[in-house]
């Protein structure tokens, strides 16, 4: 391109508020991460174990967040952060503060976020990328940076497909994946909502595979550097942002986490090679980012294809935990076939009162009676329980939060376990990108099954078809076996919520849910 053409293009960008492409910082070449603090501790643990990867389940919300902070403090070389949602609340600010602390120590920080879930934070990101050790990219970005929802009118076929992956990798030695995004509701700090979620911390081959998957997304054409997207407005100084983040680290929520940070020895044990990890063979599965560029019917590189062999091998038991559950006719047939072959099939999902996406509940509701008729044990999470409220008060957390299921977990035959970001709905399977790990471990599968199954009567309603009365569908509260409570409509849901869900159910939009 000659000089005059470049000047004309530059003026065109200026007229329409399109930023000039900017080079990213000089590529970082990490040294052998085996000799980092984490690497040396993991080498000690690996030498004594069988299995390519070691795992630790993070089902407690407080510990799940503090473990991330501890790992950031333990990082020596690299931090790779990939999330769908990154909120503007207390936990996100504390998370960012610790990222900045790591960058100040010389750690290379790469943050890859879907462009859907952080509206209003571009000023913060533009300040952060002024740090020589921080790079931020946005995945599948909106063209219109000011009125981004206009893209749903002009580019709907591309813009409604999102990167739903969640991963956190330190020094290529330890990684966390699961259902949690970054925000108060995922870590037990939100006054109004509390997501019941599950992550897994892993080391060994698993962590290296998560790091490799991050690189594939980071270098994909849909991952656009922040500096190439930011509008031409004055960004706050890095010094000012640093001061604000430091100030926010002293608020009440932050103090709760930092107090736990001082007591939780998980990462300290990991660096010493003393953490009680469960070692097993595992396979990381994830959608290739090209999925967002291909037609939904093109299943090349889809995560779901990697799970097909597991679907076919179920013999005795299947536990499916998914907050957004729309099995469609094919899924109902699969569950029915498992039951017919002698397997016990249990599904846990959100009730209408606990679901934060009413449209998804409407898509799911039409499959409840066919599943129950096929012999599936179907449970729906209650938005609150006496035990949950007492537990939150003991931990000094808000007691008014509404519980909502957010874990995405599958257990087959008490020997195969899946944890990841995948919901069992058409959107996750066909439209968005996802990540997860298949772990072949009877001990971990048994433990996770217990986490959910032992708590079902206390925290969920069991659905039941009563053929002798109307309506057919009932919800049973079995928290007290001696005083079972029966509901004849969606419990704890308002009349308007029930009417709205019924109306939504007539919309032909299941493929987009």
Backbone torsions as a table, in degrees:
resi	resn	phi	psi	omega
1	UNK	NA	128.5	-177.7
2	UNK	-77.5	176.1	-173.2
3	UNK	-62.4	-43.5	-176.7
4	UNK	-68.5	-37.9	177.9
5	UNK	-65.0	-38.4	178.6
6	UNK	-64.6	-41.4	-180.0
7	UNK	-65.3	-40.1	179.1
8	UNK	-64.4	-42.6	178.4
9	UNK	-64.2	-38.6	179.5
10	UNK	-63.9	-41.7	178.0
11	UNK	-65.6	-39.4	177.7
12	UNK	-59.2	-43.9	178.5
13	UNK	-62.9	-40.9	-178.9
14	UNK	-65.2	-43.0	-179.7
15	UNK	-59.0	-41.8	-173.0
16	UNK	-100.5	9.4	175.1
17	UNK	70.9	22.8	179.7
18	UNK	-91.5	123.3	-176.3
19	UNK	-69.6	150.9	174.9
20	UNK	-71.1	139.4	174.5
21	UNK	-59.3	135.0	-179.2
22	UNK	-120.6	143.7	176.7
23	UNK	-69.0	148.5	175.3
24	UNK	-85.0	168.7	177.5
25	UNK	-57.6	160.4	179.4
26	UNK	-54.9	132.5	-179.2
27	UNK	-53.1	141.4	-177.4
28	UNK	-101.1	130.0	178.0
29	UNK	-111.0	99.0	-178.0
30	UNK	-66.7	148.0	174.6
31	UNK	-76.1	179.4	179.7
32	UNK	-61.6	112.8	-173.0
33	UNK	-74.5	-5.4	176.0
34	UNK	-64.0	-22.0	-176.3
35	UNK	-99.7	11.7	170.1
36	UNK	-76.7	170.9	177.9
37	UNK	-59.1	-45.1	178.1
38	UNK	-64.8	-43.4	-177.5
39	UNK	-60.0	-42.8	-178.7
40	UNK	-67.8	-40.6	177.8
41	UNK	-64.8	-39.5	-179.1
42	UNK	-70.1	-35.2	175.9
43	UNK	-60.7	-39.8	178.2
44	UNK	-61.8	-43.7	-178.3
45	UNK	-69.8	-38.2	-176.5
46	UNK	-64.9	-36.3	-175.8
47	UNK	-62.6	-21.7	-175.1
48	UNK	-100.8	-0.5	-168.1
49	UNK	-122.8	158.2	169.1
50	UNK	-102.1	149.0	-176.3
51	UNK	105.8	145.2	-174.5
52	UNK	-81.0	-17.7	-174.8
53	UNK	-141.8	148.3	176.2
54	UNK	-113.0	141.2	-172.7
55	UNK	-131.3	151.1	175.8
56	UNK	-140.6	122.8	-176.6
57	UNK	-79.6	133.0	178.2
58	UNK	-113.2	88.0	179.7
59	UNK	-101.0	-15.2	177.3
60	UNK	-86.6	126.4	-173.8
61	UNK	-62.8	-43.6	-179.3
62	UNK	-61.7	-47.6	-178.6
63	UNK	-68.5	-31.8	178.8
64	UNK	-62.2	-38.8	179.0
65	UNK	-75.5	-45.1	-177.5
66	UNK	-64.2	-33.5	176.8
67	UNK	-61.7	-39.0	176.4
68	UNK	-63.5	-43.8	178.0
69	UNK	-61.9	-43.1	-179.4
70	UNK	-63.0	-40.5	179.0
71	UNK	-66.1	-36.4	176.7
72	UNK	-63.9	-37.5	177.6
73	UNK	-68.8	-28.5	-178.8
74	UNK	-87.0	-9.7	-176.9
75	UNK	-65.0	137.9	177.1
76	UNK	-112.8	-29.2	-173.5
77	UNK	-125.2	-53.7	-170.6
78	UNK	-138.8	149.2	170.1
79	UNK	-133.6	121.2	177.2
80	UNK	-117.1	119.1	-172.3
81	UNK	-121.9	123.9	-177.5
82	UNK	-133.9	117.7	-177.5
83	UNK	-144.8	154.4	175.9
84	UNK	-81.6	-48.6	-179.9
85	UNK	-117.8	137.0	177.7
86	UNK	-138.6	100.1	-170.1
87	UNK	-78.8	179.1	-178.0
88	UNK	-107.7	23.6	-171.4
89	UNK	-100.3	-167.5	-171.3
90	UNK	-62.4	-45.2	-177.8
91	UNK	-68.6	-38.0	178.1
92	UNK	-63.7	-39.4	178.9
93	UNK	-67.4	-41.2	178.1
94	UNK	-66.6	-39.7	175.8
95	UNK	-58.4	-46.3	-179.5
96	UNK	-64.9	-39.1	178.4
97	UNK	-58.3	-42.5	-180.0
98	UNK	-73.9	-31.4	171.8
99	UNK	-59.8	-44.1	-179.4
100	UNK	-65.7	-38.8	176.3
101	UNK	-59.8	-42.2	178.9
102	UNK	-65.1	-43.5	178.9
103	UNK	-61.0	-37.2	178.7
104	UNK	-63.6	-26.5	178.4
105	UNK	-83.2	-2.6	-179.5
106	UNK	101.7	6.4	178.5
107	UNK	-77.4	133.4	175.5
108	UNK	-78.3	122.8	-178.1
109	UNK	-111.5	123.5	173.7
110	UNK	-120.4	125.6	179.7
111	UNK	-121.1	120.9	-179.9
112	UNK	-116.1	114.6	-176.5
113	UNK	-122.4	141.4	169.1
114	UNK	-64.3	145.9	-173.8
115	UNK	-82.7	7.1	-176.8
116	UNK	-87.7	-35.6	-163.0
117	UNK	-108.2	24.1	-179.4
118	UNK	-139.0	30.5	-177.2
119	UNK	-55.1	135.3	179.4
120	UNK	93.2	-0.5	-177.4
121	UNK	-107.9	8.5	-175.9
122	UNK	-64.3	-31.8	178.0
123	UNK	-63.2	-41.6	176.9
124	UNK	-62.2	-46.9	-177.9
125	UNK	-64.7	-37.5	179.7
126	UNK	-67.0	-30.5	175.5
127	UNK	-73.3	-41.5	-177.4
128	UNK	-63.2	-37.6	-177.2
129	UNK	-73.6	-2.5	170.8
130	UNK	-72.5	-18.9	176.3
131	UNK	-72.3	132.8	-176.5
132	UNK	-64.5	-16.8	-177.3
133	UNK	-105.5	7.0	-177.9
134	UNK	-119.0	128.5	173.2
135	UNK	-125.4	139.5	179.3
136	UNK	-130.5	131.9	175.0
137	UNK	-126.3	146.6	178.0
138	UNK	-110.3	134.4	-173.9
139	UNK	-96.5	134.0	-178.7
140	UNK	50.5	59.6	-171.6
141	UNK	-70.7	153.6	173.5
142	UNK	-73.1	140.5	176.9
143	UNK	-70.2	-43.2	-178.4
144	UNK	-88.8	108.0	-174.2
145	UNK	-78.6	-23.0	-178.3
146	UNK	-91.6	-50.7	179.3
147	UNK	-114.2	69.2	-169.8
148	UNK	-63.8	-27.7	-178.0
149	UNK	-71.1	-9.9	171.8
150	UNK	-64.0	-25.0	178.2
151	UNK	-63.0	-26.2	178.1
152	UNK	-68.0	-20.8	176.7
153	UNK	-86.4	-33.6	-173.4
154	UNK	-101.6	-24.3	-175.6
155	UNK	-136.3	37.2	-171.8
156	UNK	-56.4	-41.2	-174.6
157	UNK	-60.9	-24.6	179.8
158	UNK	-103.0	-39.6	-167.7
159	UNK	-78.7	-21.1	-180.0
160	UNK	-83.1	-1.6	178.1
161	UNK	-100.5	123.4	-167.1
162	UNK	-125.0	159.0	172.7
163	UNK	-85.1	107.1	-175.4
164	UNK	-98.3	3.6	-177.1
165	UNK	-62.8	150.9	174.6
166	UNK	-138.2	113.8	178.1
167	UNK	-147.7	153.3	-176.5
168	UNK	-145.8	113.4	-171.8
169	UNK	-126.4	132.6	-176.3
170	UNK	-120.3	121.1	176.1
171	UNK	54.1	20.3	-178.0
172	UNK	59.5	19.3	-175.9
173	UNK	-114.2	-32.7	-180.0
174	UNK	-136.2	141.1	-177.9
175	UNK	-143.7	150.0	175.7
176	UNK	-123.3	129.0	170.1
177	UNK	-131.7	165.2	179.2
178	UNK	156.3	-148.5	-174.7
179	UNK	-96.1	-15.2	-170.6
180	UNK	-79.4	132.8	164.7
181	UNK	-89.0	-168.7	177.4
182	UNK	-105.4	111.9	-179.3
183	UNK	173.2	160.8	-175.4
184	UNK	-55.4	-42.3	-174.3
185	UNK	-63.7	-24.4	-177.7
186	UNK	-86.4	-13.8	-174.7
187	UNK	-126.1	26.3	171.8
188	UNK	71.6	26.7	-175.5
189	UNK	-121.6	9.2	-178.0
190	UNK	-96.9	137.4	-177.1
191	UNK	-73.0	-26.8	-170.9
192	UNK	-110.6	-23.4	-177.5
193	UNK	-143.0	142.6	177.8
194	UNK	-136.5	116.0	-178.6
195	UNK	-87.2	128.0	172.7
196	UNK	-83.5	114.3	-168.0
197	UNK	-137.3	174.6	-177.9
198	UNK	-149.6	130.6	173.3
199	UNK	-124.1	165.9	172.3
200	UNK	-132.4	132.6	172.5
201	UNK	-94.3	130.5	-179.1
202	UNK	-136.9	151.7	178.0
203	UNK	-130.5	174.1	179.9
204	UNK	82.8	-143.6	-176.6
205	UNK	-60.3	-35.0	178.1
206	UNK	-55.2	-49.7	-177.8
207	UNK	-63.1	-39.6	178.4
208	UNK	-65.4	-37.2	178.7
209	UNK	-68.7	-38.5	176.6
210	UNK	-63.6	-41.4	177.1
211	UNK	-61.0	-40.0	178.9
212	UNK	-66.2	-39.2	178.7
213	UNK	-65.7	-37.5	177.4
214	UNK	-61.1	-42.8	-179.9
215	UNK	-60.9	-38.5	178.8
216	UNK	-61.0	-43.4	179.0
217	UNK	-71.3	-41.1	-176.9
218	UNK	-60.8	-37.8	-176.3
219	UNK	-94.8	5.5	-179.6
220	UNK	-75.7	155.7	-177.7
221	UNK	-64.4	-23.4	179.8
222	UNK	-81.0	-9.7	178.6
223	UNK	-93.0	105.3	-171.3
224	UNK	-106.9	128.9	178.9
225	UNK	-56.4	140.2	-177.6
226	UNK	-55.9	-39.8	-176.6
227	UNK	-67.7	-16.2	177.1
228	UNK	-89.0	-4.4	-177.4
229	UNK	-115.2	-26.4	-173.0
230	UNK	-62.5	136.3	176.2
231	UNK	-69.3	157.0	-175.5
232	UNK	-80.5	72.4	173.5
233	UNK	-128.3	158.6	-176.3
234	UNK	-68.7	123.8	177.3
235	UNK	-88.7	149.6	175.9
236	UNK	-62.7	153.7	179.8
237	UNK	-71.3	151.5	177.0
238	UNK	-61.4	-36.0	179.0
239	UNK	-61.1	-42.3	-179.3
240	UNK	-67.1	-42.6	178.8
241	UNK	-63.7	-41.2	179.2
242	UNK	-60.2	-41.3	-179.3
243	UNK	-65.9	-42.0	179.2
244	UNK	-65.4	-42.0	-179.8
245	UNK	-66.2	-39.2	178.2
246	UNK	-63.6	-40.2	179.2
247	UNK	-64.7	-43.5	-178.0
248	UNK	-67.3	-20.8	-179.4
249	UNK	-72.1	-4.3	-179.8
250	UNK	-108.6	7.9	178.6
251	UNK	-76.8	177.1	-172.4
252	UNK	-60.8	-48.5	-179.2
253	UNK	-59.3	-43.6	-178.5
254	UNK	-63.7	-39.4	-179.8
255	UNK	-63.0	-37.8	177.1
256	UNK	-59.5	-45.4	-179.4
257	UNK	-69.7	-41.0	-178.3
258	UNK	-68.1	-31.9	174.6
259	UNK	-63.8	-42.4	177.2
260	UNK	-67.8	-33.6	179.0
261	UNK	-60.1	-37.1	179.5
262	UNK	-71.5	-21.4	-175.9
263	UNK	-101.9	-27.6	-177.2
264	UNK	-76.4	120.0	-175.8
265	UNK	-102.2	13.8	-173.2
266	UNK	-58.2	-51.8	-176.8
267	UNK	-72.6	-33.5	175.4
268	UNK	-60.7	-42.6	176.6
269	UNK	-65.4	-35.4	179.0
270	UNK	-64.3	-44.1	179.7
271	UNK	-68.2	-20.6	178.4
272	UNK	-94.9	-1.9	-178.9
273	UNK	73.7	23.3	-174.8
274	UNK	-113.6	-0.4	-178.3
275	UNK	-69.6	137.8	-177.7
276	UNK	-78.1	76.1	178.4
277	UNK	-81.5	151.6	171.9
278	UNK	-99.4	117.0	-175.4
279	UNK	-93.8	136.4	-175.8
280	UNK	-162.7	166.5	169.6
281	UNK	-81.7	139.4	-176.1
282	UNK	-147.5	157.9	178.0
283	UNK	-129.9	121.3	173.9
284	UNK	-79.2	131.1	179.3
285	UNK	-125.1	138.9	179.8
286	UNK	-159.7	155.0	175.5
287	UNK	-74.7	140.1	171.2
288	UNK	-71.8	139.4	-178.1
289	UNK	-60.2	-18.2	174.9
290	UNK	-60.3	-17.0	179.3
291	UNK	-53.8	-35.2	-179.2
292	UNK	-74.8	-15.2	179.4
293	UNK	-96.3	-21.9	-176.6
294	UNK	-91.2	164.2	174.6
295	UNK	-65.8	151.4	-176.0
296	UNK	-63.3	-23.3	-179.3
297	UNK	-81.6	-10.8	178.7
298	UNK	-84.9	107.2	-173.7
299	UNK	-96.0	11.7	177.9
300	UNK	-63.5	130.4	178.7
301	UNK	76.1	14.2	-179.1
302	UNK	-83.0	140.4	176.1
303	UNK	-59.0	-40.4	-175.3
304	UNK	-58.8	-32.6	178.6
305	UNK	-65.3	-31.9	179.4
306	UNK	-69.7	-21.6	-179.5
307	UNK	-92.3	-4.9	-173.4
308	UNK	-58.7	-40.0	-178.8
309	UNK	-65.5	-31.1	178.2
310	UNK	-71.1	-43.3	177.9
311	UNK	-54.6	-37.4	-174.0
312	UNK	-78.7	-15.2	-171.0
313	UNK	-102.2	2.2	-178.5
314	UNK	-65.6	131.3	-178.6
315	UNK	-126.9	-39.8	-172.1
316	UNK	-117.0	-32.0	-173.8
317	UNK	-159.9	145.6	174.2
318	UNK	-141.7	127.7	174.3
319	UNK	-116.1	120.1	-179.0
320	UNK	-116.8	118.0	178.7
321	UNK	-116.4	114.3	-177.0
322	UNK	-151.2	124.0	-178.7
323	UNK	-65.8	-35.1	179.0
324	UNK	-117.2	107.9	-169.3
325	UNK	-126.7	107.0	176.4
326	UNK	-129.4	93.1	-172.0
327	UNK	-73.0	-19.7	-172.1
328	UNK	57.9	175.7	-176.5
329	UNK	-62.7	-38.1	-178.8
330	UNK	-65.1	-37.6	178.9
331	UNK	-68.7	-40.6	177.2
332	UNK	-60.9	-40.8	178.4
333	UNK	-62.4	-40.0	179.4
334	UNK	-65.0	-45.6	179.3
335	UNK	-63.2	-41.9	179.4
336	UNK	-63.1	-37.0	179.3
337	UNK	-66.8	-38.9	177.0
338	UNK	-61.8	-45.5	-179.8
339	UNK	-63.4	-43.8	-179.2
340	UNK	-62.4	-28.7	179.6
341	UNK	-84.9	0.9	175.9
342	UNK	103.7	6.7	-179.0
343	UNK	-87.9	146.2	172.9
344	UNK	-90.0	121.2	-175.1
345	UNK	-115.8	123.5	179.9
346	UNK	-123.4	132.0	178.6
347	UNK	-121.4	130.2	172.2
348	UNK	-118.8	124.7	177.4
349	UNK	-143.1	-175.7	-179.0
350	UNK	-81.1	143.8	167.5
351	UNK	-77.5	170.1	177.0
352	UNK	-59.8	-39.4	-178.4
353	UNK	-69.5	-24.8	-178.2
354	UNK	-98.2	-15.1	-174.0
355	UNK	-78.0	129.8	179.1
356	UNK	-88.8	-0.5	178.1
357	UNK	-130.5	88.1	-175.9
358	UNK	-56.7	-32.8	178.9
359	UNK	-59.6	-41.2	180.0
360	UNK	-66.2	-40.3	178.5
361	UNK	-61.1	-39.2	178.9
362	UNK	-63.2	-37.3	177.7
363	UNK	-68.4	-31.5	-178.7
364	UNK	-79.1	-36.5	-168.9
365	UNK	-57.5	-34.0	-175.9
366	UNK	-68.5	-13.7	-178.5
367	UNK	-100.7	0.2	-176.0
368	UNK	-65.4	-51.0	-177.7
369	UNK	-64.7	-42.0	175.6
370	UNK	-59.6	-38.1	178.6
371	UNK	-66.7	-45.3	179.6
372	UNK	-63.7	-39.8	178.7
373	UNK	-63.3	-29.0	-179.8
374	UNK	-81.9	-7.4	178.4
375	UNK	101.3	11.4	178.6
376	UNK	-78.2	136.2	173.7
377	UNK	-84.8	112.4	-172.3
378	UNK	-113.2	124.6	-179.3
379	UNK	-123.8	143.8	177.3
380	UNK	-124.2	131.5	-176.0
381	UNK	-65.4	136.5	173.2
382	UNK	-78.6	146.1	178.1
383	UNK	-71.1	-14.4	177.4
384	UNK	-160.1	159.0	174.0
385	UNK	-150.6	156.3	-179.8
386	UNK	-60.5	-40.4	-178.3
387	UNK	-64.6	-41.5	-179.3
388	UNK	-65.5	-42.2	-179.7
389	UNK	-63.8	-41.4	178.5
390	UNK	-64.7	-40.9	-179.9
391	UNK	-62.2	-43.1	-178.7
392	UNK	-66.9	-36.6	178.4
393	UNK	-66.1	-38.9	179.2
394	UNK	-62.8	-32.8	-178.7
395	UNK	-89.6	4.8	177.8
396	UNK	71.9	23.0	-178.6
397	UNK	-105.0	161.0	-177.4
398	UNK	-56.5	132.8	-177.0
399	UNK	-93.8	-5.8	-176.3
400	UNK	-92.5	1.6	-176.5
401	UNK	-65.8	140.0	174.1
402	UNK	-86.5	126.9	179.8
403	UNK	-75.4	143.7	175.9
404	UNK	-146.8	130.5	179.9
405	UNK	-69.2	134.2	176.6
406	UNK	-136.2	-4.2	180.0
407	UNK	-71.4	143.9	176.6
408	UNK	-122.9	97.2	-170.1
409	UNK	-140.0	138.2	177.5
410	UNK	-130.2	135.8	176.3
411	UNK	-130.1	128.3	-177.2
412	UNK	-121.6	125.8	175.0
413	UNK	55.0	24.1	179.7
414	UNK	54.8	28.2	178.0
415	UNK	-140.2	-15.8	179.1
416	UNK	-124.6	130.6	-173.5
417	UNK	-127.1	135.6	173.3
418	UNK	-120.0	129.7	173.6
419	UNK	-131.5	133.7	179.6
420	UNK	-178.5	-153.3	-177.5
421	UNK	-104.4	1.6	-171.9
422	UNK	-79.4	118.3	167.2
423	UNK	-86.3	151.7	177.4
424	UNK	-90.1	71.1	178.6
425	UNK	-146.5	163.3	-177.0
426	UNK	-59.1	-34.1	-178.5
427	UNK	-63.0	-49.7	179.8
428	UNK	-65.3	-41.3	-175.2
429	UNK	-73.1	-35.3	-170.5
430	UNK	-115.8	-24.8	-169.0
431	UNK	-113.2	-51.6	-178.7
432	UNK	-84.8	168.7	170.8
433	UNK	-98.3	148.7	-175.2
434	UNK	-141.1	168.6	177.0
435	UNK	-143.8	151.3	177.3
436	UNK	-168.1	172.5	178.7
437	UNK	-131.2	136.5	174.6
438	UNK	-101.7	116.6	-175.9
439	UNK	-112.4	126.2	178.9
440	UNK	-96.5	86.7	-176.4
441	UNK	-149.5	116.2	178.7
442	UNK	-65.4	-38.0	-177.3
443	UNK	-67.0	-43.3	178.8
444	UNK	-70.1	-40.9	179.1
445	UNK	-62.8	-41.0	178.1
446	UNK	-65.0	-41.6	-179.7
447	UNK	-63.7	-48.5	-177.9
448	UNK	-66.7	-38.0	175.6
449	UNK	-58.2	-42.6	179.3
450	UNK	-64.7	-38.3	179.8
451	UNK	-55.4	-41.5	-177.0
452	UNK	-90.2	-51.0	-171.6
453	UNK	-65.9	-38.5	-178.2
454	UNK	-67.4	-21.8	-176.2
455	UNK	-100.3	-5.0	-173.9
456	UNK	-57.4	-50.6	-177.7
457	UNK	-60.9	-29.9	-177.7
458	UNK	-79.2	-31.8	-170.1
459	UNK	-117.8	-2.8	-175.2
460	UNK	-140.1	156.5	173.0
461	UNK	-94.4	137.3	175.3
462	UNK	-93.1	128.2	-179.4
463	UNK	-85.1	146.3	-173.0
464	UNK	-148.0	139.5	173.6
465	UNK	-96.6	120.4	177.4
466	UNK	-104.8	100.4	-174.2
467	UNK	-72.0	-12.3	-176.2
468	UNK	-95.9	3.3	-178.2
469	UNK	-147.2	170.8	174.9
470	UNK	-122.7	136.9	-1.7
471	UNK	-73.1	159.5	-178.2
472	UNK	-64.1	-40.5	-171.9
473	UNK	-86.0	126.4	177.2
474	UNK	-123.8	155.2	175.2
475	UNK	-116.6	127.8	-176.4
476	UNK	-111.1	125.6	172.0
477	UNK	-94.3	107.6	-175.2
478	UNK	-108.8	23.6	-179.8
479	UNK	-62.4	-30.1	173.6
480	UNK	-117.2	103.9	-176.3
481	UNK	-58.5	-22.4	-178.3
482	UNK	-89.1	-6.0	-179.3
483	UNK	-147.0	67.9	-178.8
484	UNK	-70.1	131.3	-179.5
485	UNK	-102.9	132.6	-178.2
486	UNK	-112.1	129.2	176.1
487	UNK	-110.8	143.1	-177.8
488	UNK	-105.5	0.7	172.2
489	UNK	-147.6	175.6	-175.0
490	UNK	-53.9	112.6	-175.2
491	UNK	-66.6	143.7	174.8
492	UNK	60.1	14.1	176.2
493	UNK	-105.1	136.2	-179.0
494	UNK	-68.1	162.3	177.2
495	UNK	-58.4	-42.0	-179.8
496	UNK	-63.8	-39.1	178.4
497	UNK	-62.5	-40.6	-179.4
498	UNK	-68.8	-39.7	178.2
499	UNK	-65.7	-44.7	-179.4
500	UNK	-61.6	-43.3	178.8
501	UNK	-62.7	-38.9	178.8
502	UNK	-64.4	-42.4	179.4
503	UNK	-66.3	-42.7	178.3
504	UNK	-59.2	-31.6	-177.5
505	UNK	-63.6	-18.7	179.5
506	UNK	-85.6	-10.7	-178.7
507	UNK	-75.5	134.9	-178.8
508	UNK	-84.5	62.0	-173.1
509	UNK	-126.3	18.9	-177.3
510	UNK	-56.0	-35.3	-176.8
511	UNK	-64.9	-18.9	-178.5
512	UNK	-101.8	0.9	-174.7
513	UNK	-94.6	NA	NA
